[in-house]
């Protein structure tokens, strides 16, 4: 799975799951408050029936008018009666209710209902009924259901995302195969062109022909460099590393010589400050790709008749040009594969992506300092 594909799956899954979670929370919150109100309504209705029972018993006591009266008691609830001034007459409650302002309330896991009484049986004007509050397990049940729903959603969303990405994967595969086939077909003509140019006897050519040959050679080198980048990009994960002790000084000088003709066409001068015998353990082909991409970009985007400064010591390689430079927004995206800022210069936008992968592989740090119209300075540190 490509890193870009992995990011796409994460983004889509994140968006899908967050929106689903928001919907679940909204629905469950509404359902929770609805059920809570329903439970409270049921509690209140039960207490009303209890209050009616107390009122009926008080009515009977009032009519009997015996000398010895026994206040009614019930198994399912407790009660109390208050006079018109809200003074307590008699109570079987666990604790006295101080205020009779609320018609219904819950306190300490007990439900209370205050019901006015008329006529005033036994001098009572208010009946207070108390019962144990019904356990409300709505929240815990909803959480349990929500976990199950989210688990199912994660599984289904993963399959949905893979289903949506399937045609994209197929198109990417077709594109990769096309690039591989194209790259393979480029190898033979590029090699033939460069080989034949080298065999031409330039001493028998006039100045005009020599300039044509030089332009052909430079164009061929540009195609060859692009070919090497494509080969590295497509086959790097399949090739075995051959890390050896490299003389980095010699490799830098060789790559400078390789790009000399390209630089001469723009009258660019290389200013070298290369310390002798700087060694580094790495794969030679990867080091050449690393240096070639930075150098070719410096030549491609620098102005004519300017200088490219190259410095190398035991811990740093610096390549600085006096070209068009880059903005901060461009610098933030410079390592994005296939992204090109100046389409007039050609290329596939893979150079700095390759540079980044090689520096990460060998634990190098890359610092790019660039300002528009002032140039770019690339520093590798190890």
C-alpha positions in Angstrom: 0.0 0.0 0.0 1.4 3.4 -1.0 1.9 6.1 1.6 -0.5 8.4 -0.4 -3.1 5.6 -0.5 -2.7 5.0 3.2 -3.2 8.7 3.9 -6.3 8.8 1.7 -7.8 5.8 3.6 -7.0 7.5 6.9 -8.6 10.8 5.8 -11.7 9.2 4.4 -12.1 6.9 7.4 -11.6 9.8 9.7 -14.2 11.9 7.9 -16.7 9.1 7.7 -16.2 7.9 11.3 -16.3 11.5 12.8 -19.5 12.3 10.9 -21.0 9.0 11.9 -19.9 9.5 15.5 -21.4 13.0 15.5 -24.7 11.6 14.1 -24.7 8.8 16.8 -24.0 11.2 19.6 -26.8 13.5 18.4 -29.3 10.7 18.1 -28.3 9.0 21.3 -28.4 12.3 23.2 -31.9 13.1 22.0 -33.0 9.6 22.8 -31.4 9.7 26.3 -33.2 12.9 27.3 -36.4 11.6 25.8 -36.2 8.3 27.8 -35.2 10.3 30.9 -38.2 12.5 30.6 -40.4 9.4 30.0 -39.0 7.7 33.2 -39.7 10.8 35.2 -43.2 11.1 33.8 -43.8 7.4 34.8 -42.5 8.1 38.3 -44.8 11.1 38.6 -47.8 9.1 37.5 -47.1 6.3 40.0 -46.8 8.8 42.8 -50.1 10.4 41.8 -51.8 7.0 42.1 -50.2 6.6 45.6 -51.4 10.1 46.6 -54.9 9.1 45.6 -54.7 6.0 47.8 -53.6 8.1 50.8 -56.4 10.6 50.1 -59.0 7.7 50.0 -57.7 6.3 53.3 -57.8 9.8 54.9 -61.4 10.2 53.7 -62.4 6.9 55.4 -60.7 8.0 58.6 -62.3 11.3 58.5 -65.8 9.7 58.1 -65.2 7.2 60.9 -64.2 9.9 63.3 -63.1 7.3 65.9 -61.4 8.5 69.1 -58.3 6.5 68.2 -57.1 7.0 64.7 -54.2 5.1 63.0 -52.4 6.9 60.1 -52.4 4.7 56.9 -49.2 2.9 56.0 -48.3 1.3 52.7 -45.7 -1.2 51.5 -44.7 0.5 48.3 -44.3 4.1 49.4 -44.3 6.4 52.4 -46.3 9.6 53.0 -46.9 12.6 55.1 -49.6 15.2 55.6 -49.3 19.0 56.2 -51.9 21.6 57.2 -52.8 24.7 55.3 -49.9 26.6 56.8 -47.5 23.8 55.6 -46.9 22.6 59.1 -46.3 18.8 59.5 -49.2 16.9 60.9 -47.9 13.3 60.6 -45.2 11.6 58.5 -43.7 8.2 57.7 -41.1 9.7 55.4 -37.4 9.0 55.8 -36.8 12.7 56.3 -39.0 15.7 56.6 -39.7 17.8 53.5 -38.9 21.4 54.5 -40.3 23.1 51.5 -43.5 22.3 49.6 -42.8 24.5 46.7 -42.0 21.9 44.0 -44.8 19.7 42.8 -42.4 16.9 42.0 -38.6 16.3 42.6 -36.0 13.7 43.1 -33.6 13.7 46.0 -31.1 11.1 47.3 -32.5 8.4 45.0 -36.0 9.0 46.2 -38.9 10.5 44.3 -41.3 13.0 46.0 -44.7 14.3 44.9 -46.6 17.1 46.7 -50.3 16.9 46.1 -52.9 19.4 47.4 -55.8 18.0 49.3 -59.3 19.3 49.2 -61.4 19.0 51.3 -59.1 19.1 54.3 -59.5 15.5 55.5 -58.1 15.3 59.1 -57.0 18.9 58.8 -54.5 18.0 56.0 -54.1 20.4 53.1 -51.1 18.7 51.4 -50.1 15.1 50.9 -46.4 14.3 50.3 -45.7 10.9 48.8 -42.2 9.3 48.7 -40.9 6.2 46.9 -37.6 4.7 45.8 -36.6 6.1 42.4 -36.6 3.6 39.6 -33.0 2.9 38.5 -32.2 4.7 35.2 -29.7 2.6 33.2 -30.3 4.5 29.9 -26.8 6.0 29.7 -24.9 2.7 30.2 -27.1 0.9 27.8 -26.7 3.6 25.2 -22.9 3.5 25.6 -22.9 -0.2 25.1 -25.0 0.1 22.0 -22.8 3.0 20.7 -19.7 0.8 21.0 -21.3 -1.9 19.0 -22.5 0.5 16.4 -19.1 2.2 16.1 -17.3 -1.2 15.8 -19.7 -2.2 12.9 -19.3 1.2 11.3 -15.5 0.9 11.4 -15.6 -2.5 9.7 -18.1 -1.4 7.0 -16.4 1.9 6.4 -13.1 0.1 5.8 -14.6 -2.1 3.2 -16.5 0.9 1.6 -13.2 2.9 1.4 -11.4 0.0 -0.2 -14.3 -0.4 -2.7 -14.1 3.3 -3.6 -10.3 3.2 -4.0 -10.4 0.0 -6.1 -10.8 1.9 -9.5 -8.1 4.4 -8.4 -5.7 1.6 -7.6 -6.4 0.0 -11.0 -5.7 3.3 -12.8 -2.5 3.8 -10.8 -1.4 0.3 -11.7 -2.0 1.0 -15.3 0.0 4.2 -15.1 2.9 2.5 -13.3 2.9 -0.2 -16.0 2.9 2.5 -18.7 5.8 4.3 -17.1 7.8 1.1 -16.7 7.2 0.2 -20.4 8.1 3.7 -21.5 11.2 3.7 -19.3 12.3 0.4 -20.8 11.8 1.6 -24.3 13.9 4.8 -23.6 17.0 2.9 -22.6 18.1 1.7 -26.0 17.7 4.9 -28.0 19.3 7.0 -25.2 22.3 4.7 -25.0 22.6 4.7 -28.8 22.5 8.5 -29.1 25.1 9.1 -26.4 27.4 6.3 -27.7 27.3 7.6 -31.3 27.9 11.2 -30.2 31.0 10.2 -28.3 32.4 8.4 -31.4 32.0 11.4 -33.7 35.3 13.0 -34.6 34.7 16.6 -33.7 38.0 17.7 -35.4 36.4 17.4 -38.8 33.3 19.4 -37.9 32.8 23.1 -38.3 31.7 25.4 -35.5 28.1 25.3 -36.5 28.0 21.5 -36.5 29.9 21.4 -33.2 27.2 23.5 -31.6 24.5 21.2 -32.9 26.3 18.2 -31.6 26.7 19.9 -28.2 22.9 20.6 -28.1 22.1 17.0 -29.0 24.5 15.8 -26.3 23.0 18.0 -23.7 19.4 17.0 -24.6 20.4 13.4 -24.5 22.0 13.9 -21.1 18.8 15.4 -19.8 16.8 12.5 -21.1 19.3 10.1 -19.7 19.1 11.8 -16.3 15.3 11.6 -16.4 15.6 8.0 -17.3 17.9 7.2 -14.4 15.4 8.9 -12.0 12.5 6.9 -13.4 14.5 3.6 -13.0 15.4 4.5 -9.4 11.8 5.4 -8.7 10.3 2.2 -10.1 13.0 -0.3 -9.2 14.6 1.0 -6.1 12.5 -1.2 -3.7 13.5 -4.2 -5.8 17.3 -3.6 -5.9 19.6 -4.7 -3.2 21.8 -2.2 -1.4 25.5 -2.2 -2.1 26.8 0.1 0.6 30.5 0.6 0.3 33.1 3.1 1.3 32.8 5.9 -1.2 35.2 8.8 -2.0 32.5 11.4 -2.0 35.0 14.1 -3.3 35.6 12.1 -6.5 31.9 11.4 -7.0 31.0 15.1 -6.7 33.8 16.1 -9.2 32.6 13.4 -11.6 29.0 14.7 -11.5 30.2 18.3 -12.0 32.1 17.2 -15.0 29.1 15.2 -16.3 26.9 18.4 -16.1 29.7 20.7 -17.4 28.3 20.9 -21.0 24.8 21.6 -19.7 26.2 24.4 -17.5 28.3 25.9 -20.4 25.2 26.3 -22.5 23.9 28.8 -20.0 27.4 30.2 -19.3 27.2 29.0 -15.7 30.5 28.7 -13.8 31.0 26.1 -11.1 32.9 27.5 -8.1 34.3 24.5 -6.2 35.4 24.2 -2.6 35.8 20.4 -2.3 38.0 18.9 0.4 40.0 15.9 -0.8 39.2 12.4 0.3 35.8 12.9 2.0 34.5 9.4 2.6 31.0 8.2 3.1 29.5 4.7 3.3 26.6 4.3 0.9 25.3 2.9 -2.4 27.2 4.6 -5.2 24.2 4.7 -7.6 22.0 6.4 -4.9 24.7 9.0 -4.1 24.9 9.8 -7.8 21.1 10.2 -8.0 21.2 12.4 -4.9 23.9 14.8 -6.3 22.6 14.7 -9.9 19.1 15.8 -8.9 20.3 18.7 -6.8 22.9 19.8 -9.5 20.4 19.5 -12.4 17.8 21.5 -10.6 20.4 24.2 -9.8 21.4 24.4 -13.5 17.8 24.2 -14.7 16.5 27.0 -12.5 19.5 29.4 -12.2 20.0 32.4 -14.4 22.4 32.6 -17.3 26.0 33.8 -16.7 25.8 33.1 -13.0 27.7 30.9 -10.6 26.9 27.7 -8.8 28.9 27.2 -5.6 29.6 23.7 -4.5 31.3 23.0 -1.1 32.1 19.7 0.5 33.8 18.7 3.8 33.6 15.8 6.2 30.0 16.6 7.4 28.4 18.9 4.8 27.7 19.1 1.1 26.3 22.5 -0.1 25.1 23.4 -3.5 24.1 27.1 -4.0 22.8 28.8 -7.1 21.8 32.3 -8.1 18.5 31.4 -9.7 14.9 32.2 -9.5 14.5 30.8 -6.0 11.3 29.6 -4.3 8.6 31.0 -2.1 7.8 29.6 1.4 4.7 27.9 0.1 6.7 26.2 -2.6 9.4 25.1 -0.1 6.7 23.5 2.1 5.7 21.3 -0.9 9.1 20.7 -2.5 9.3 17.1 -1.5 5.8 16.2 -2.9 6.1 13.7 -5.7 4.9 14.7 -9.2 4.5 18.3 -8.1 6.1 20.9 -10.4 6.2 24.6 -9.7 7.5 25.7 -13.1 6.0 23.6 -15.9 7.9 25.4 -18.6 11.1 23.6 -17.5 9.7 20.1 -18.1 10.3 17.0 -15.9 8.0 14.9 -13.8 8.5 16.6 -10.4 10.2 13.6 -8.9 13.7 15.0 -8.3 13.4 16.3 -4.7 11.2 13.3 -3.8 14.1 11.0 -4.7 16.5 13.3 -2.8 14.3 13.2 0.3 14.0 9.4 0.2 17.8 8.9 -0.1 18.7 11.4 2.7 16.2 9.7 5.0 17.6 6.3 4.2 21.2 7.3 5.1 20.2 9.5 8.1 21.1 12.8 6.4 19.5 16.1 7.2 18.6 18.3 4.3 18.1 22.1 4.6 16.9 24.2 1.8 17.2 28.0 2.0 15.6 29.8 -0.8 14.3 33.3 -1.6 12.5 34.4 -4.8 14.8 36.0 -7.4 17.9 35.4 -5.1 18.6 31.8 -5.4 18.5 28.5 -3.6 21.0 26.9 -1.2 20.8 23.2 -0.5 22.8 21.8 2.5 23.2 18.1 3.3 24.5 17.2 6.7 25.5 13.8 8.1 
